[in-house]
Amino acid sequence: MNRLKKILISAFILFNFMIMARVHLPIENVFFEGLYRPVDSYLRFFSTFQDWYMFAPNPSRSNYEMSAEVEFMDGTKDTWQFPNPSELSIVGKYLYGERYRKFISEGVRKNENAFMWKDTAKFALRKIGENHYDKIPKRVHLIRHWEDVPLLSESFRPHGTRPPKFNSYRFYTHEVLP
């Protein structure tokens, strides 16, 4: 085996070892963030990045949802709610529920991921178009919905119950027709 093949195989093994270490450790310092930047880019590209928002000692204190509102040329509107994993069947949760949750809470809702907004609006437009194929869309609005989870010492809400009110913010508008 020539030297180049050995180097490439060693680099492949090292890179995969770094992937395994990265997804299992909450590495939060400047040195490791710089070292793992290529690994993080790779994991994000394939949507396999695991953040530590769900785990102790500091789990996320917010719930996020997202919807899309489409305005049609005739003046009517329709809204499509991105799937909420807690409301899906066990098969839906397994197949795509967690991907939607992660896509919304860790991806598209963040301003630094604005590059995803146009494609997300087009995806929602296709979903709404399944029921309104006879209408011409004019624009699509993406809307963030969130709630700050109260501490258990402040209030208790049984599992599976929705909060009384979500905060909402229209964060992107995609013009379909000029």
Secondary structure, DSSP 4 states (H G I P E B T S, - for coil): --HHHHHHHHHHHHHHHHHHHHHHS---SHHHHHHTHHHHHHHHHTT----STTSTTS---EEEEEEEEEEETTS-EEEEEPP-GGGS-HHHIIIIIHHHHHHIIIIITSGGGGGGHHHHHHHHHHHHHTT-TTS-EEEEEEEEEEEEPPPTTT----TTPPPS--EEEEEEEEES--
